[in-house]
């Protein structure tokens, strides 16, 4: 996955985690001596070809039922686990480790499409207007880039000083180390200028990093998430399901609704591999629906008639 498919480290780790869960579940089911052993302590290093060949369709169904009922995973997560297992067995069959796959007749669960949760334009302004404190320039710049450029959390923390160009462009490294150029608007340019004036230089451990933590090292994902939650709480927007990733959704939605950006252009801005991923942002607001109905050419009242 890393070398051939160029998948990100996060994706590879998720696949590995799903496979560990699968094997630990099977071992616990088949070995009564493991019933009282902590799930995460179950050793799977002894999994061999003989064990793999004994896994059947019913084992797969029991595992998926365990994930759904006991671990309360969503349909989307369940679908990913099925994809992981199918990918794994495809690899096993390709390398002639097993003769057949117990998942050959298994369907992928239907995933209900939901609109991405996002802040409104007014809520976005509220969030930006409440930023203050010792690191206000840095925090304002972080939130401005999220809300204007639609960056992923990993993309933001991975930004380096040399990724910012004098001509108002920014180099972003996305999933699978794919790079794209993002054109900065005036709000982003000014936010970066203000931050760079106060960005620490002395004692910085990662001199290349754009955003520096109070410990003088590259800011972490956890710290950025904390910053976002801090200002969501301060602006009265906490406990509504918003997060750093929802700011990416917000940027995409605002660009589509107010920026006259078509879906193909939005795909390039966000760094999506597939157009279907971008199409979730083509939902319309209630106000747009209201305006569309109001502007219907048949939206006219019948002329009143005089009954006298």
C-alpha positions in Angstrom: 0.0 0.0 0.0 2.8 2.4 0.8 5.1 1.7 -2.1 2.8 0.6 -5.0 -0.5 2.4 -4.1 1.2 5.4 -2.5 -1.3 5.4 0.4 -0.7 7.7 3.3 0.8 6.5 6.6 -2.6 7.1 8.3 -4.4 4.9 5.8 -1.9 2.1 6.2 -2.2 2.3 10.0 -6.0 2.1 9.8 -5.8 -1.0 7.6 -3.4 -2.6 10.0 -5.6 -1.8 13.0 -8.6 -3.3 11.3 -6.7 -6.5 10.6 -5.4 -6.8 14.1 -9.0 -6.4 15.4 -10.2 -9.1 13.0 -7.5 -11.6 14.0 -7.9 -11.0 17.7 -11.6 -11.4 17.5 -11.2 -14.8 15.7 -8.6 -16.1 18.1 -10.8 -15.2 21.1 -13.8 -16.9 19.5 -11.9 -20.1 18.7 -9.8 -20.4 21.9 -11.7 -20.7 25.2 -8.5 -20.0 27.1 -8.6 -16.4 25.7 -12.1 -15.6 27.0 -10.7 -13.7 30.0 -7.7 -12.2 28.3 -7.8 -8.5 27.6 -8.6 -8.0 23.9 -5.6 -5.8 23.2 -3.3 -8.3 24.8 -4.2 -11.2 22.5 -1.1 -12.3 20.6 -1.6 -12.7 16.8 2.0 -13.3 15.7 1.2 -17.0 15.4 -1.4 -16.5 12.7 -0.3 -18.8 9.8 -1.6 -20.1 6.4 -3.5 -22.9 8.1 -5.4 -20.4 10.2 -6.2 -18.2 7.2 -7.5 -21.1 5.2 -9.9 -22.1 8.0 -11.6 -18.7 8.0 -15.1 -19.0 6.5 -18.0 -16.8 5.5 -19.7 -17.2 8.8 -16.6 -16.1 10.7 -16.7 -12.9 8.6 -20.4 -12.3 9.5 -19.8 -12.9 13.2 -16.9 -10.4 13.2 -19.0 -7.7 11.4 -21.9 -8.3 13.8 -19.4 -7.9 16.7 -18.2 -4.6 15.2 -21.8 -3.3 14.7 -23.4 -4.5 17.9 -20.7 -4.5 20.5 -18.3 -1.8 19.2 -21.1 0.4 17.9 -19.3 1.3 14.7 -21.0 3.3 12.0 -22.1 1.9 8.6 -19.2 3.9 7.0 -16.6 2.3 9.4 -18.1 -1.1 8.8 -17.8 -0.6 5.1 -14.2 0.3 5.5 -13.5 -2.9 7.5 -15.1 -5.0 4.7 -12.9 -3.1 2.2 -9.8 -3.8 4.3 -10.6 -7.6 4.5 -11.4 -7.8 0.8 -8.1 -6.0 0.0 -6.2 -8.4 2.3 -7.7 -11.5 0.7 -7.1 -10.2 -2.7 -3.4 -9.9 -1.8 -3.4 -13.4 -0.3 -5.0 -14.9 -3.4 -2.7 -13.0 -5.7 0.3 -14.4 -3.9 -1.3 -17.9 -3.8 -1.4 -18.0 0.0 -5.0 -19.0 0.1 -7.2 -20.5 -2.7 -10.3 -18.5 -2.2 -11.8 -15.6 -0.3 -14.6 -16.0 2.3 -15.8 -12.4 1.3 -16.5 -13.2 -2.4 -20.2 -13.2 -1.9 -20.3 -10.4 0.7 -22.0 -7.1 -0.1 -20.8 -3.7 1.1 -23.4 -2.1 3.4 -25.3 0.9 2.0 -24.0 4.2 3.4 -26.5 6.9 3.8 -25.1 10.1 2.4 -25.2 13.0 4.9 -24.5 16.6 4.3 -21.1 17.7 5.8 -21.6 19.7 9.0 -20.2 23.2 8.6 -20.3 26.7 10.1 -22.4 29.4 8.5 -20.8 32.5 7.2 -22.0 34.4 10.3 -20.6 31.7 12.7 -17.3 31.7 10.9 -17.0 35.5 11.5 -17.9 35.0 15.1 -15.1 32.4 15.5 -12.5 34.7 13.9 -13.6 37.7 15.9 -13.1 36.1 19.3 -9.4 35.2 18.9 -7.0 36.8 21.4 -4.3 35.9 23.9 -0.6 35.5 23.8 -0.7 33.6 20.5 -3.5 35.5 18.8 -1.6 36.1 15.6 -0.7 32.4 15.2 -4.2 31.2 16.2 -5.9 33.7 13.9 -3.6 32.7 11.0 -4.4 29.0 11.6 -8.2 29.5 11.7 -8.0 31.8 8.7 -6.1 29.2 6.6 -8.6 26.5 7.6 -11.7 28.7 6.7 -10.3 30.2 3.5 -8.2 27.4 2.0 -10.0 24.2 3.2 -6.8 22.6 4.5 -6.8 19.2 6.2 -5.4 19.2 9.8 -2.3 17.2 8.7 -1.7 19.6 5.8 -1.8 22.6 8.1 0.6 21.2 10.7 2.9 20.0 7.9 3.4 23.5 6.4 6.9 24.8 6.2 8.2 28.3 5.9 9.4 27.6 2.4 5.9 26.5 1.4 4.8 30.1 1.5 5.8 32.1 -1.7 6.1 35.8 -2.1 3.7 35.8 -5.0 0.8 34.8 -2.8 0.9 31.0 -3.4 1.2 28.2 -0.9 2.5 24.7 -1.5 0.4 22.1 0.3 1.4 18.4 0.8 -1.8 16.3 1.0 -2.6 12.6 1.2 -0.1 10.3 -0.3 2.4 13.1 -0.3 0.6 14.7 -3.3 1.4 18.3 -3.6 -0.8 21.1 -4.8 -0.6 24.9 -5.1 -3.2 27.0 -3.2 -3.6 30.6 -4.1 -3.9 32.8 -1.0 -6.5 35.5 -0.8 -5.9 38.8 1.0 -7.2 37.6 4.3 -4.6 34.7 4.3 -1.8 36.9 3.1 -2.4 39.5 5.9 -2.8 36.8 8.5 0.5 35.2 7.5 2.3 38.6 7.5 1.0 39.4 11.0 2.0 35.9 12.3 5.5 35.9 10.7 6.3 39.2 12.5 5.9 37.5 15.9 6.9 33.9 15.0 9.6 32.6 17.4 13.1 32.2 16.0 15.4 31.6 19.0 15.5 28.1 20.3 13.1 26.7 17.8 13.6 23.0 17.4 12.1 22.6 13.9 13.3 25.8 12.1 11.5 24.8 8.9 8.0 24.5 10.5 5.6 27.4 9.8 3.5 27.1 13.0 5.4 26.8 16.2 4.1 25.7 19.6 4.8 27.3 22.9 7.5 24.5 23.4 9.3 26.0 20.4 8.7 22.9 18.1 6.4 22.2 15.2 2.8 22.5 16.4 1.0 19.2 16.8 -2.3 18.0 15.5 -3.5 17.7 19.1 -2.5 21.3 19.9 -4.3 22.6 16.8 -7.4 20.7 17.7 -7.3 22.2 21.2 -6.9 25.7 19.7 -10.0 25.2 17.5 -12.1 23.8 20.4 -10.9 26.7 22.6 -12.3 29.3 20.3 -15.4 27.3 19.4 -16.2 27.4 23.1 -15.4 31.1 23.4 -17.6 32.0 20.5 -20.5 30.0 21.9 -20.2 27.3 19.1 -19.1 24.4 21.3 -21.1 21.2 21.7 -22.5 21.5 18.2 -20.2 18.9 16.5 -17.7 21.3 15.1 -14.0 20.5 14.9 -10.9 21.3 12.9 -12.0 19.0 10.1 -15.4 20.7 10.0 -13.6 24.0 9.3 -12.4 22.4 6.1 -16.0 21.5 5.3 -17.0 25.1 6.1 -14.4 26.5 3.6 -15.5 24.2 0.9 -19.2 25.0 1.5 -18.6 28.8 1.5 -16.5 28.7 -1.6 -19.2 26.7 -3.4 -22.1 28.9 -2.1 -20.6 32.3 -2.4 -17.5 32.0 -4.6 -19.2 30.7 -7.8 -16.8 27.8 -7.8 -17.7 24.8 -9.8 -17.2 21.3 -8.5 -14.2 20.5 -10.7 -12.3 23.6 -9.4 -13.3 22.8 -5.8 -11.9 19.3 -6.3 -8.5 20.8 -7.2 -8.5 23.3 -4.3 -9.3 20.6 -1.7 -6.9 18.1 -3.2 -9.5 15.3 -3.6 -8.5 12.3 -5.7 -12.1 11.5 -6.7 -14.8 13.9 -7.9 -17.4 11.9 -5.9 -15.7 13.1 -2.7 -16.1 16.7 -3.7 -19.7 16.4 -4.7 -20.9 16.2 -1.1 -20.3 20.0 -1.0 -22.7 20.7 -3.8 -25.6 20.8 -1.4 -27.5 24.1 -1.3 -28.6 26.2 1.6 -32.2 26.7 2.7 -31.9 30.3 1.6 -30.9 29.2 -1.9 -33.9 26.9 -2.0 -36.2 29.7 -0.9 -34.8 32.1 -3.5 -35.1 29.5 -6.3 -38.8 29.0 -5.5 -39.4 32.7 -5.1 -37.8 33.4 -8.5 -40.0 30.8 -10.3 -41.6 32.8 -13.2 -44.9 31.3 -12.3 -44.7 32.9 -8.8 -47.4 35.4 -9.6 -50.8 36.1 -7.9 -53.9 35.8 -10.1 -55.4 39.1 -10.9 -58.4 40.0 -8.7 -61.7 40.1 -10.4 -64.5 42.6 -9.6 -67.7 40.6 -8.6 -69.9 43.7 -8.6 
